[in-house]
Amino acid sequence: MFKFKQYLKFNYFLAVVIALGIFFRFANIDKKVYWYDETVTSIRLSGYTKEDFSDLVSDSQVIRIADLQKYQQPDAQKGLIDTIRSLAVENPEHPPLYFMLARLWGQGFGYSPAAMRSFSAAISLLAFPLIYWLCRELFELPLTGWIAIALLSISPLHVLYAQEARGYSLWTVTILLSSAALLRAIRFNKSINWAFYALTLVVGLYTNLLTVLVAIAHGIYVIIVKKIRFSQTFTAYFISSLSAFIAFFPWCFLMVTNFNDIDWVKNEIPLPTLVSRWLLNFSAIFFDAAIGYSDNFIDIRSGYDNLHINFSNPLTYAIIPILIIILYAVYFLFITSEKQAWMFILILMVVTTLPLLLKDLTDGGQRSSIPRYLIPCYLGIQLAVAYLISHLRQQKLWRIIAVIIISGGVVCCGISYQAETWWNKYSSYYNPPVARIVNQTKQPLVIGSNAIRVTSLSYLLDPKVKLMLVKEPNVPKIPGKFSDVFLFRPAKTLKSGLEQQRYKLELVHEHGDLWRITRS
């Protein structure tokens, strides 16, 4: 009777946690910085390339905020084909499925930041039943599935990406869906199951290019399980995966034709910084160290972060036990679960992470330190921890540890959901203080040379603020009717050109790169 009451209490606890996870995904969704990448999402949905957009607005004329933001939603002249074209021409590394679905969502709910983010939040809820399904395929234990849902629902990382107008929630869903579909296809070995797996793989590939690594992990798993024998199961898998890649070939062709290398991921960063980010990223699955910092502690442009792992930093003492639990969970999974279960999870974690890590260590770069690239690995870790908790829940110590882990996630989400900016905003992190400086003036003008960054800032500006977008190497003539004139994130040529015209530039926000312009 006592154990039954404990079981009910734990189930009620999980139910409350899941409800909180749903709340955190939608709360204050319109109050956060609509950062650079999200602004690009809206431009893509509208059917413009970055160059198209810059050409339309960067004419050195004074405009209203509404004149700029009207390009953040489709008009009658731009159809779904234009959305696909804008990606194919300029960013083929981003497959079109998320953008197509988000555009359709916008037709029903609007294209405001809140509406665009609500699509990601709604999609993220599909991950709950899917991680439960994957747990049932791996372990056949309902409780493991419920614990996995709870861990996923209040994971600080997953909540952050669920509130972002990008495709990471959809990618999470496709990883879980294709993984569960593969295991089911292997178990039943029927044509319809393999056809469904092929379809899920196509959906994943058209959502995120890194699904290729997930597919490779699946292939390695099938090869090991079937011991490289050309059995009926292996043949069915081979046909399914080959069909999926054939279906993805048209976009691969576009990518090979138009792909321009992503420069910022190749920025070399010091090894201690890289290691610090690895530790922070893996601990942030359960505990987000950013709750103790007011500054953006990850700088992907310069590589010089504000936060470093050291024993003088009190947050280190929260990170270390979480990493120990993760390692023990993987070990416990290895020694107690069925071989096919632990093998699937470990292969998913290693194969989707190791190529990025080795590329950084051998050629330099920061690919393996970008949290959103490691979502498959995070899911594997959450599965391992859920398995550990479900098997050791009868032990008082592990019940306490489970409550602490879950409560830590709730606390982090409870803090981050109220914040107007967070570390995942990267280069737009300081937009709020910049906007407050501008909004405090009587009749301001903001000049910029990067139309997308100014658009991101515009969502925080008062309607009284006027804008001027300048295309390099032009230097504008500044009207004299404004009380204050600001220069935001200027190109070097614009900044030096204004100085040559005998304007005085006063730095008013260093991190936000905001300057006040006055006559010398």
C-alpha positions as CSV (number, residue, x, y, z in Angstrom):
1,M,0.0,0.0,0.0
2,F,2.8,2.4,0.9
3,K,4.6,1.7,-2.4
4,F,1.4,2.2,-4.3
5,K,1.0,5.7,-2.7
6,Q,4.6,6.5,-3.5
7,Y,3.9,5.5,-7.1
8,L,0.8,7.7,-7.3
9,K,2.7,10.7,-5.8
10,F,5.5,10.2,-8.4
11,N,3.0,10.1,-11.2
12,Y,1.3,13.2,-10.0
13,F,4.7,14.9,-9.8
14,L,5.4,13.9,-13.4
15,A,2.0,15.2,-14.5
16,V,2.7,18.6,-12.9
17,V,6.1,18.7,-14.5
18,I,4.7,18.0,-18.0
19,A,2.0,20.7,-17.5
20,L,4.7,23.2,-16.5
21,G,6.7,22.2,-19.6
22,I,3.7,23.0,-21.8
23,F,3.2,26.3,-20.0
24,F,6.9,27.4,-20.4
25,R,6.7,26.8,-24.2
26,F,4.0,29.3,-24.7
27,A,4.5,31.8,-21.8
28,N,5.8,35.3,-22.8
29,I,6.4,34.0,-26.3
30,D,5.9,37.5,-27.7
31,K,8.1,39.3,-25.2
32,K,11.5,37.9,-26.2
33,V,14.0,39.3,-28.7
34,Y,13.1,38.4,-32.2
35,W,16.8,37.8,-33.0
36,Y,18.7,37.7,-36.3
37,D,18.0,34.2,-37.3
38,E,14.3,34.5,-36.6
39,T,14.2,37.7,-38.6
40,V,15.7,35.7,-41.5
41,T,13.0,33.1,-41.0
42,S,10.4,35.8,-41.7
43,I,12.3,37.0,-44.7
44,R,12.4,33.5,-46.1
45,L,8.7,33.0,-45.5
46,S,8.0,36.2,-47.4
47,G,10.0,34.8,-50.4
48,Y,13.0,37.2,-50.3
49,T,16.7,36.5,-50.3
50,K,18.8,38.6,-47.9
51,E,20.1,40.5,-50.9
52,D,16.6,41.1,-52.2
53,F,15.5,42.5,-48.9
54,S,18.6,44.7,-48.5
55,D,18.1,46.1,-52.0
56,L,14.4,47.0,-51.2
57,V,15.1,48.9,-48.0
58,S,18.7,50.2,-48.1
59,D,18.2,53.3,-50.1
60,S,19.4,55.9,-47.5
61,Q,15.8,57.3,-47.1
62,V,14.1,57.9,-43.7
63,I,11.4,55.2,-43.2
64,R,9.0,54.1,-40.5
65,I,9.3,50.8,-38.6
66,A,6.2,49.6,-40.4
67,D,7.8,50.2,-43.8
68,L,10.6,47.8,-42.8
69,Q,8.5,45.2,-41.2
70,K,6.1,44.8,-44.1
71,Y,8.6,42.6,-45.7
72,Q,8.4,40.2,-42.8
73,Q,5.2,38.6,-44.1
74,P,4.2,37.4,-47.6
75,D,2.3,39.6,-50.0
76,A,0.2,38.7,-53.0
77,Q,3.3,38.8,-55.3
78,K,5.3,36.2,-53.4
79,G,4.1,32.6,-53.2
80,L,5.3,29.4,-51.7
81,I,7.7,28.8,-54.6
82,D,9.4,32.1,-53.8
83,T,10.0,30.8,-50.2
84,I,11.7,27.7,-51.6
85,R,13.6,29.7,-54.2
86,S,15.0,32.1,-51.5
87,L,16.4,29.1,-49.6
88,A,17.7,27.3,-52.6
89,V,19.6,30.4,-53.9
90,E,21.1,31.7,-50.7
91,N,20.8,29.1,-47.9
92,P,20.5,25.6,-49.4
93,E,22.0,24.2,-46.2
94,H,18.5,24.9,-44.7
95,P,16.0,22.4,-46.3
96,P,12.6,24.0,-47.0
97,L,10.1,21.9,-45.0
98,Y,10.0,23.9,-41.8
99,F,9.7,27.2,-43.8
100,M,6.9,25.8,-45.9
101,L,4.9,24.6,-42.9
102,A,5.5,27.8,-41.0
103,R,4.3,29.8,-44.0
104,L,1.1,27.8,-44.1
105,W,0.7,28.2,-40.3
106,G,1.1,32.0,-40.8
107,Q,-1.8,32.0,-43.3
108,G,-4.1,30.9,-40.4
109,F,-2.5,32.6,-37.4
110,G,-0.5,35.6,-38.8
111,Y,3.2,36.3,-39.2
112,S,3.9,38.1,-36.0
113,P,6.8,36.9,-33.8
114,A,4.4,35.4,-31.4
115,A,2.5,33.5,-34.2
116,M,5.7,32.2,-35.8
117,R,7.1,31.1,-32.4
118,S,3.8,29.4,-31.5
119,F,4.2,27.1,-34.5
120,S,7.5,25.9,-33.1
121,A,6.0,25.6,-29.6
122,A,3.0,23.6,-30.9
123,I,5.3,21.3,-33.0
124,S,7.5,20.7,-29.9
125,L,4.5,19.1,-28.1
126,L,4.6,16.3,-30.7
127,A,7.9,15.2,-29.2
128,F,6.2,14.1,-26.0
129,P,4.2,11.1,-27.4
130,L,7.1,10.3,-29.8
131,I,9.8,10.0,-27.1
132,Y,7.3,7.8,-25.2
133,W,6.9,5.6,-28.3
134,L,10.7,5.4,-28.7
135,C,11.0,4.4,-25.1
136,R,8.5,1.6,-25.6
137,E,10.3,0.4,-28.6
138,L,13.6,0.4,-26.7
139,F,12.6,-0.7,-23.2
140,E,8.9,-1.8,-23.2
141,L,8.5,0.1,-19.9
142,P,5.8,2.7,-19.7
143,L,7.3,4.5,-16.7
144,T,10.6,5.1,-18.6
145,G,8.5,6.8,-21.3
146,W,6.7,9.1,-18.9
147,I,10.0,10.1,-17.2
148,A,11.5,10.8,-20.6
149,I,8.5,13.1,-21.4
150,A,9.0,14.9,-18.1
151,L,12.7,15.4,-18.7
152,L,12.1,16.6,-22.3
153,S,9.3,18.9,-21.2
154,I,11.3,21.0,-18.8
155,S,14.7,20.7,-20.4
156,P,16.0,24.2,-20.6
157,L,17.5,23.6,-24.0
158,H,14.4,22.2,-25.5
159,V,12.2,24.9,-24.1
160,L,14.5,27.6,-25.5
161,Y,14.3,26.1,-29.0
162,A,10.6,25.5,-28.7
163,Q,10.2,29.2,-28.3
164,E,12.3,30.1,-31.4
165,A,11.0,30.7,-34.9
166,R,13.4,28.2,-36.4
167,G,13.1,24.5,-37.3
168,Y,14.8,22.9,-34.3
169,S,11.6,21.7,-32.7
170,L,10.5,20.1,-35.9
171,W,13.9,18.5,-36.2
172,T,13.6,17.0,-32.7
173,V,10.3,15.6,-33.7
174,T,11.6,14.0,-36.9
175,I,14.6,12.4,-35.0
176,L,12.3,10.8,-32.5
177,L,9.8,9.7,-35.2
178,S,12.3,8.2,-37.6
179,S,14.1,6.4,-34.7
180,A,10.9,4.8,-33.4
181,A,9.8,4.0,-36.9
182,L,13.1,2.2,-37.6
183,L,12.9,0.1,-34.4
184,R,9.3,-0.8,-35.2
185,A,10.2,-1.7,-38.8
186,I,13.0,-4.0,-37.6
187,R,10.6,-5.6,-35.0
188,F,7.7,-6.4,-37.5
189,N,9.7,-6.4,-40.7
190,K,6.7,-5.5,-42.9
191,S,6.7,-3.5,-46.1
192,I,4.3,-0.9,-44.7
193,N,6.6,-0.3,-41.7
194,W,9.6,0.1,-43.9
195,A,7.7,2.5,-46.2
196,F,6.8,4.6,-43.2
197,Y,10.4,4.7,-42.0
198,A,11.5,5.9,-45.5
199,L,8.9,8.6,-45.3
200,T,10.0,9.7,-41.8
201,L,13.6,9.9,-43.1
202,V,12.5,12.0,-46.0
203,V,10.7,14.4,-43.7
204,G,13.8,14.6,-41.5
205,L,16.2,15.2,-44.4
206,Y,14.0,18.0,-45.7
207,T,13.9,19.5,-42.2
208,N,17.6,19.6,-41.3
209,L,20.7,18.6,-43.2
210,L,22.3,17.0,-40.1
211,T,19.6,14.3,-40.4
212,V,22.2,12.7,-42.6
213,L,24.2,11.9,-39.5
214,V,21.0,10.4,-37.9
215,A,20.5,8.3,-41.0
216,I,24.1,7.1,-40.8
217,A,23.6,6.2,-37.1
218,H,20.5,4.2,-38.1
219,G,22.5,2.4,-40.8
220,I,25.4,1.5,-38.5
221,Y,22.9,0.1,-36.0
222,V,21.1,-2.1,-38.5
223,I,24.5,-3.4,-39.8
224,I,25.7,-4.3,-36.3
225,V,22.4,-5.8,-35.3
226,K,22.2,-7.9,-38.4
227,K,25.9,-8.6,-38.4
228,I,26.4,-7.4,-42.0
229,R,24.3,-10.2,-43.3
230,F,22.1,-9.5,-46.3
231,S,19.0,-10.7,-44.6
232,Q,15.5,-9.7,-45.5
233,T,15.5,-7.0,-42.8
234,F,18.8,-5.5,-44.0
235,T,17.5,-5.5,-47.6
236,A,14.3,-3.8,-46.5
237,Y,16.3,-1.2,-44.6
238,F,18.7,-0.6,-47.5
239,I,15.8,-0.1,-50.0
240,S,14.0,2.3,-47.5
241,S,17.0,4.5,-46.8
242,L,18.0,4.5,-50.5
243,S,14.5,5.6,-51.4
244,A,14.7,8.4,-48.9
245,F,18.0,9.7,-50.2
246,I,16.7,9.5,-53.8
247,A,13.7,11.6,-52.7
248,F,16.2,14.1,-51.1
249,F,18.4,14.2,-54.2
250,P,16.8,17.3,-55.8
251,W,17.7,19.4,-52.8
252,C,21.1,17.9,-52.6
253,F,21.7,19.0,-56.2
254,L,20.6,22.5,-55.3
255,M,22.9,22.5,-52.3
256,V,25.9,21.4,-54.3
257,T,25.2,24.0,-56.9
258,N,24.5,27.0,-54.7
259,F,26.1,26.2,-51.3
260,N,28.4,28.9,-49.8
261,D,30.4,27.8,-46.9
262,I,29.3,29.0,-43.4
263,D,32.2,31.1,-42.3
264,W,31.3,31.6,-38.6
265,V,31.3,27.9,-37.8
266,K,34.9,27.8,-38.9
267,N,36.0,30.5,-36.4
268,E,38.8,29.1,-34.4
269,I,38.3,29.3,-30.6
270,P,40.7,28.4,-27.8
271,L,40.6,24.8,-26.7
272,P,39.6,25.7,-23.1
273,T,36.6,27.7,-24.5
274,L,35.6,24.8,-26.7
275,V,35.8,22.4,-23.7
276,S,33.9,24.8,-21.5
277,R,31.1,25.0,-24.1
278,W,30.9,21.2,-24.3
279,L,30.5,20.9,-20.5
280,L,27.9,23.8,-20.5
281,N,25.9,22.3,-23.4
282,F,25.6,18.8,-22.0
283,S,24.7,20.1,-18.5
284,A,22.2,22.5,-20.0
285,I,20.0,19.6,-21.0
286,F,19.0,19.6,-17.3
287,F,20.5,22.9,-15.8
288,D,21.2,26.2,-17.6
289,A,24.1,28.0,-16.2
290,A,22.9,31.3,-17.8
291,I,20.5,31.8,-14.9
292,G,23.4,33.2,-12.9
293,Y,24.6,35.6,-15.5
294,S,23.3,39.0,-16.9
295,D,25.7,39.0,-19.8
296,N,25.8,36.8,-22.9
297,F,28.4,34.2,-22.0
298,I,28.6,32.6,-25.4
299,D,30.1,34.6,-28.3
300,I,30.2,32.6,-31.5
301,R,31.7,35.5,-33.5
302,S,34.8,36.2,-31.5
303,G,35.1,33.0,-29.6
304,Y,35.9,34.8,-26.4
305,D,33.1,33.8,-24.0
306,N,32.3,35.5,-20.7
307,L,31.9,32.2,-18.8
308,H,34.6,29.7,-18.2
309,I,34.5,26.5,-16.2
310,N,36.6,26.9,-13.1
311,F,36.3,26.1,-9.4
312,S,36.0,29.7,-8.4
313,N,32.8,29.8,-10.3
314,P,29.9,28.5,-8.1
315,L,27.9,27.3,-11.1
316,T,30.7,24.8,-11.7
317,Y,29.5,22.9,-8.7
318,A,26.0,22.5,-10.2
319,I,27.5,21.4,-13.6
320,I,29.8,18.7,-12.3
321,P,27.2,16.5,-10.6
322,I,24.9,16.7,-13.6
323,L,27.8,15.5,-15.9
324,I,28.5,12.7,-13.4
325,I,24.9,11.6,-13.5
326,I,24.9,11.6,-17.3
327,L,28.0,9.4,-17.4
328,Y,26.6,7.0,-14.8
329,A,23.3,6.9,-16.7
330,V,25.1,5.8,-19.9
331,Y,27.1,3.2,-17.9
332,F,24.0,1.9,-16.2
333,L,22.2,1.7,-19.5
334,F,25.2,-0.3,-20.9
335,I,25.3,-2.9,-18.0
336,T,21.6,-3.4,-17.4
337,S,19.6,-2.9,-20.6
338,E,19.2,-5.2,-23.6
339,K,22.1,-5.0,-26.1
340,Q,19.9,-3.6,-28.9
341,A,18.6,-0.8,-26.6
342,W,21.9,0.5,-25.3
343,M,23.6,0.1,-28.7
344,F,20.9,2.2,-30.5
345,I,21.2,5.0,-28.0
346,L,25.1,5.0,-27.9
347,I,25.3,4.9,-31.7
348,L,22.9,7.8,-32.0
349,M,24.8,9.9,-29.5
350,V,28.3,9.1,-30.9
351,V,27.7,9.1,-34.7
352,T,25.8,12.4,-34.6
353,T,28.4,14.2,-32.4
354,L,31.9,12.7,-33.2
355,P,32.2,14.1,-36.8
356,L,31.5,17.6,-35.6
357,L,34.0,17.2,-32.7
358,L,36.8,15.7,-34.9
359,K,36.3,18.4,-37.5
360,D,36.8,21.1,-34.9
361,L,39.8,19.4,-33.3
362,T,41.6,18.7,-36.6
363,D,40.6,21.8,-38.8
364,G,39.6,24.3,-36.2
365,G,36.1,25.7,-35.6
366,Q,33.2,25.6,-33.2
367,R,30.7,23.2,-34.8
368,S,30.6,20.8,-31.9
369,S,30.0,23.7,-29.4
370,I,26.8,24.9,-31.1
371,P,24.0,23.4,-29.0
372,R,21.3,23.1,-31.7
373,Y,23.6,20.9,-33.8
374,L,23.8,18.3,-31.0
375,I,20.0,17.7,-30.5
376,P,20.3,13.9,-31.4
377,C,22.9,13.4,-28.8
378,Y,20.8,15.3,-26.2
379,L,17.9,13.0,-26.9
380,G,20.1,10.0,-26.4
381,I,21.3,11.4,-23.0
382,Q,17.7,12.0,-21.9
383,L,16.7,8.5,-22.8
384,A,19.6,7.1,-20.8
385,V,18.8,9.3,-17.7
386,A,15.1,8.4,-18.0
387,Y,16.0,4.7,-18.0
388,L,18.2,5.2,-15.0
389,I,15.6,7.0,-12.9
390,S,12.8,4.5,-13.8
391,H,14.9,1.6,-12.7
392,L,16.3,3.1,-9.5
393,R,13.2,5.0,-8.4
394,Q,12.6,2.6,-5.5
395,Q,15.8,3.8,-3.9
396,K,15.3,6.9,-1.7
397,L,18.5,8.5,-2.8
398,W,17.6,8.2,-6.5
399,R,14.1,9.5,-5.9
400,I,15.7,12.6,-4.4
401,I,18.2,12.9,-7.2
402,A,15.4,12.6,-9.8
403,V,13.3,15.3,-8.0
404,I,16.4,17.6,-7.9
405,I,17.2,17.1,-11.6
406,I,13.6,17.8,-12.6
407,S,13.2,20.7,-10.2
408,G,16.5,22.2,-11.5
409,G,15.0,22.2,-15.0
410,V,11.8,23.8,-13.7
411,V,13.7,26.5,-11.9
412,C,15.9,27.3,-15.0
413,C,12.8,27.4,-17.3
414,G,11.0,29.5,-14.7
415,I,13.8,32.1,-14.9
416,S,14.5,32.0,-18.6
417,Y,10.9,32.2,-19.8
418,Q,10.5,35.6,-18.1
419,A,13.7,37.0,-19.6
420,E,13.6,39.2,-22.7
421,T,16.9,37.8,-24.0
422,W,19.0,34.7,-23.5
423,W,22.2,33.1,-24.6
424,N,20.6,31.5,-27.7
425,K,20.0,35.0,-29.1
426,Y,23.8,35.2,-29.8
427,S,24.5,38.4,-31.8
428,S,21.1,40.0,-31.0
429,Y,21.5,39.5,-27.2
430,Y,22.0,43.1,-26.5
431,N,19.1,44.5,-28.5
432,P,16.9,45.2,-25.4
433,P,19.3,47.7,-23.8
434,V,20.1,49.3,-27.2
435,A,16.3,49.7,-27.8
436,R,15.8,51.3,-24.3
437,I,18.6,53.9,-25.0
438,V,16.9,54.8,-28.3
439,N,13.4,54.8,-27.0
440,Q,14.3,57.2,-24.2
441,T,15.0,60.0,-26.7
442,K,12.4,62.4,-28.0
443,Q,12.6,62.1,-31.8
444,P,15.3,59.5,-32.7
445,L,16.7,58.3,-36.0
446,V,18.5,54.9,-36.2
447,I,21.0,54.4,-39.1
448,G,22.3,51.0,-40.0
449,S,24.0,49.2,-42.8
450,N,22.7,45.7,-42.0
451,A,19.0,45.6,-42.8
452,I,18.4,42.3,-41.0
453,R,19.9,43.4,-37.8
454,V,18.0,46.7,-37.8
455,T,14.8,44.8,-38.5
456,S,15.5,42.5,-35.5
457,L,16.0,45.6,-33.4
458,S,12.9,47.3,-34.8
459,Y,10.5,44.9,-32.9
460,L,11.7,46.5,-29.6
461,L,11.6,50.1,-30.8
462,D,8.7,52.6,-30.2
463,P,6.7,53.7,-33.3
464,K,8.2,57.2,-32.9
465,V,11.6,55.9,-34.0
466,K,12.6,56.5,-37.6
467,L,15.1,54.3,-39.5
468,M,17.6,54.8,-42.3
469,L,19.2,51.8,-44.1
470,V,22.4,52.4,-46.0
471,K,24.0,50.1,-48.6
472,E,27.7,50.0,-48.7
473,P,29.8,51.9,-49.6
474,N,27.2,54.8,-49.5
475,V,27.4,57.4,-46.8
476,P,24.1,59.2,-46.3
477,K,23.2,62.8,-45.6
478,I,21.7,63.0,-42.2
479,P,18.6,65.2,-41.8
480,G,18.7,67.8,-39.1
481,K,15.1,67.4,-37.8
482,F,15.9,64.6,-35.3
483,S,16.6,65.1,-31.6
484,D,19.1,62.2,-31.6
485,V,20.7,60.2,-34.3
486,F,22.1,56.7,-33.6
487,L,24.3,54.4,-35.6
488,F,23.6,50.7,-35.0
489,R,25.9,47.8,-35.9
490,P,27.6,49.9,-38.7
491,A,29.9,48.5,-41.4
492,K,33.4,49.9,-41.2
493,T,33.0,51.8,-44.4
494,L,29.9,53.6,-43.1
495,K,31.4,54.4,-39.8
496,S,34.6,55.8,-41.3
497,G,32.7,57.6,-44.0
498,L,30.6,59.5,-41.4
499,E,33.8,60.4,-39.5
500,Q,35.3,61.8,-42.7
501,Q,32.2,64.0,-43.1
502,R,33.1,65.5,-39.7
503,Y,30.5,63.7,-37.7
504,K,31.4,62.8,-34.1
505,L,30.6,59.3,-33.0
506,E,30.1,58.6,-29.3
507,L,29.9,55.0,-28.2
508,V,26.8,54.6,-26.0
509,H,26.6,50.8,-25.8
510,E,29.7,48.9,-26.4
511,H,28.3,45.3,-26.6
512,G,25.3,46.4,-28.6
513,D,27.5,48.4,-31.0
514,L,25.4,51.6,-30.7
515,W,26.8,55.0,-31.4
516,R,25.4,58.5,-31.1
517,I,26.1,60.8,-34.0
518,T,26.6,64.5,-33.6
519,R,28.2,67.3,-35.6
520,S,31.9,68.0,-34.7
